[in-house]
Amino acid sequence: MITLFDRIYTDSRSASSGEIQFTLKLLQQDLKTVLLDILYPDDEKILLLMNGGKVSCIYLVIGDDATRYAPSSLSDLLQGRDRATLRVCSLTPSSFGAVRTIIEQKNSSSTKSLITADVSEMIQKWQTAPQPSFVHIQWPYAEGFVFIPGNNFSARQYAFLAEDKVSDSAAAVSMFSHWSEPECVISQYINNDALEIWKENNLQLGFSLLLEHALRRYDDLAGHSLSLKLEDSINRLCRSHLWNIVVRSATVDDVHIFDDSHDAAVAYHAIFDLVSRHIGQVIGSRLFSETVDSGLAGLSEPLRQSLKSNVLVAPLVHA
């Protein structure tokens, strides 16, 4: 049975189908990003993910198998069931995608016990692998998440959750190694291209790394002033579409929760198109194409193929 945050979010209550629906309405009104854990007496479970008050994903969990349903199926799933034990678990944007990965991949590639002080070293070791992966760290009273792009790129999208501490930024890195509990269980989930969640993960990771490479190269060639203007243009575009993506100092902080990989590709295409037009006008299309090619060459194969299959790099190469 898939379990998450059992010792972090311990408050639970018995709830009927109607009471669960009422709780959902309250969470929608408050624009909450949460995981609803709905456990039935027969050990079946419904896991429901809400993003900013919107029902994003619904899973029916039987044993270790999770089947995803459309949000419109919720009433049918709840109807006619016994009272359930309901928990509401608050999520950060980074932990949202992490929770989806755990649910949809079902089984980790490897799981081991580890001394807390050695967590950072283990993450650095996995960074050298040719495949992207996701890491879930569990202490008795805390949980950590981090995505690893592979090919020696630094880990990103750290998240740390405990009862009295939540971090969704780089500050979570130090929390991993300095958390008060001396031992943890660390699980690695290696990329699986057959899963929809990894199509989204790889696209997000590949987009961020390629954009950062292009911005750093542009800063070298055109100077910091023009680079800052481009970053401002990207951030304005993202704000206008309400995408939770921010660029600062050639670093991309992308924690937007898209409905699926298609919606993500549409957004990333718009950003790359802006970048290609802006940079191409300053340094020329040939230099920009070379920048894109070198950026792609440095990515792990799953990230590179994700960008190509979503036709994100073609407009750039031919800018």
N, C-alpha and C positions, 0 to 999 in steps of 0.2 A: 504493500500500500504506500502510495506517495504521501509523504508527510513533510510539512514545512512549518518552521517557526513555532514548534510545539511548546518550547520553553520561553519564547519571547513574547508571544501573544497568547497568554494563558486564559484570558477571560472568554468564557463560552456560555451559551445558554440554550435551552431547549426552545425550538421554534417550529411553528406550523408553516405550511406553504404560504398562507396569507401573511404571516408575520415576516417571513423571509422577503416577500414582495414589498412589504411596507418598509423594511430596512433598506432595500434597494432604492426605493423612492427617496428616502432621506439622504442616502449617499449620492444619488444623482443630483439632488438639489444643492448639496455642498461641494459638488465637483471633485469628489474624492478619487484617488488612485489607490486601489486596494485589491487584496485577494480575499474572496469569501470562501471559506472552507466549510462545506455543508456535509456532515457525516450522518449517515442513516444507520439504524440498528442492525441491518443486514450487512454492514461493512461496505456498502456502496457509498460513493462520495461524489459530490458535485463540486468542482473547483471553478470559480467564476472570477475573471479578472476585469476590473473596471479601470478605465483610463480617463481621468478628469470628469468623472460622473457618467461616462458612456460605457456600456457593456461591450467589451472588446472580444473576449474569448470565453467559451464555456466548455468544460471537459467533464465527461462522465467517467469516473475512475472505478474500475473493478479489479481488485488485486493490484498488479503493477501495470495494467493496461489502461491507457487514457485515450478516449475517443473524443475528438473535437466536434462540437455542434455550433451551428450558427446562432447568434444572439436571439434571433426570432424563435428559437426552439425552447427557450427557457420555460415558458408556461407549461408546455407539454412535459418537460422533464420533471417539473415540480409537482404536477398534478397527480393526485391519487397516492402520494407517498405518505409514509408515517411521519411523525414529528422527527426533527433532526437536531443534531448538536451543531450550533452555528458559531463560527469564529470570524471576526473581521480583522484582517492583517494589513496594516498600512504599508504601502510600497513607495519607494523612490523611483524616478524614471529609469535609472540604470538597473535597479533590481527587477523591474517589470520584465525586461527581456530575458534576464537571468532565470526568473521563475518559469517563464514559458519554455526555455531551453530544457530545464530539468523535467518538466512535465512531458514535453513532446519527445525527448530523446529516450526517456524511460530509464535506461541503464547507463551508468558511467563506464568509461573505458578502463579506468583504474581507480581504486580507492585504497587509501592507506592511512594509518595513524601517524601523527607527526607532532614533534615538539613545536610549540608556537613560535619560538625563536627562529625556527628553520623554515618558516613559511615563505618568506621573501626569497630565500635561496632556491627553494623548489620552483617558485614561479619563474625565476630567472633561468633555471635549467630548462623549463618547458618552452621558454621564449625562443630557444635555438631550434626547435622542431620545425620541419617543413610544412606542417599542417596547422591551421588555426584550431584553437580549442577554447573551452570555457572551464573555469575552475570554481568549484563550490567548496567553501571551508565551513565546517560545523564545529563549534564549541558547544558545551552544555547549555550556555546561555547567550550565545551570539552566533551570527552567520555572516559570512563574507562571500562576495562574488567578484569575479574579474574575467574579462575576455582577453585572450592572447592571440594576436594576429599570426604568429609564426614568423619564420625567416629572420629571426633576431630583432624584430620590432618590439618595442616596449609594450607591456600589458596596458590595457586601457579599460575604461568604464568600470572602475572600482566601485563597489558599494559595500557598506558595512551596516548591519542592523543588530542592535541589542535593545533590551527593555528601556534603557534610559539614554542610549546614544544611537544616532543615525547619521551616517555620512554618505554622500553621493558625489564625492569629489576626490581630488588627489590626496586629501587628508586621510582618506581611508587606508592608504598604503601603510602609513605608520601604525594605524590601529591594528592591522593584521599581525605585525610582529611584536607589538607591545600590549596586546590584550592580556588581561590579568590571569585568565585561565591558562595553565601551562601546556595543555595538550589539546589537539584537535583531530578531526578526521577530514582529510582533503580528498576531493574527488575531481577527476579530470574527465571532461566530455569532449572527445575529439570530433572534429568536423565530420558530418555525414551529409553529403550532397543530396541524398534522396529525401531528406526532411525539409519541409517548408520553412521551419524555423532557422535552419542553417542557410537556406537561400537568402533569408533576410539578414542573418548575422554577417555572412560573408560580404553581402552587398554593402552593408553599413561600414564594416571594417575597411573594405577596399576603397570605398568612396573617401573616407576620412584620410587614409594614408596617401592616396594619390593626390588629393587636394592639398594636403600639407606639403608634399614634395613639390608641387607646382608653385605654391606660394613662397617656399624657401628659395627656389631657383629664381623666381621673379624678383625677390628682394635682392638677391646677389647681382642680377643683371641690370635692374632698373632703379634700385635704391629704395631706402626705407620709406620715404615719403609717398612714392607711388604705391608701394606695397600696402601701406596703411589705408590709402584711398580705396584700393580694391577690397580690403577687408571690410571697410565701412559699407561698401556697396553690397557685399555678400550678406552682411548682417541686416541691412535694410530690407533686402529681398526676403530673408527668412522671417523677419518680424511681420512683413506685410502678409505672409501666408500663415502666420502663427506656427511656424516650424520651430521646435525647440533645438535649434542649431546655432552655435555662436563660434565665431572665429576670432582668436586673439593671438598675436605674435606668431602667426603661421601654425597655430595649433587649433584643431577642430574639436569642439565639444558638442558631439551629436548624441543627444539623449531623447530625440523625438520618438514617439511611439506611433508608428504607422500601422494602418489596418492590415496591410500585406506588402509583399515585395513589389508589387506593381505600383502602389502609391508611393513607396520609397523611391523607386526608379524615376517616377515622374518628377519628384522634388529634386533629386540629385541631378537629373538631366537639366533642369532649369538653372541650377547653380553652376554646373559645369559650362553650360552655354554662356552664362554671364562671364565666367572666368576666361573662356576661350576668346570671346570678343574683346574683352578688356586687355588681356595680355598680348593677344595677337596684334592689336593695333600698335603696341609699344615696341615689342621685340621682334615682331614678324612671325608669320605662320610656321616657317621652317624651324626656327629655334624653339617655338612652342611645341611643335610636334616631337622634336627631339627630347624635350623635357618630359612629355607624356610617355614616350617610349621608354626612357630610362626609369621613370617612376613605375611603370608596369613591370619592367624587368626585375625590379627589386621585390615585388610582392610574391607571396606564396601562390602556387598554382590555383587553388580554389578561389582566392580573392581576385586574381587576374581573370579567370574564366567568368566569374560572376559579373564583373564590369563589362566584359565583352558580350556576354549573353544578354545583358540588359541594354545593349547598344549605347552605353554611356561614353565610351571612348571614341567611337567613330566620328561624332561631330567635332571632337577636339583634334583628332589627327588631321582632319581635313579643313581645319579652321583657316 
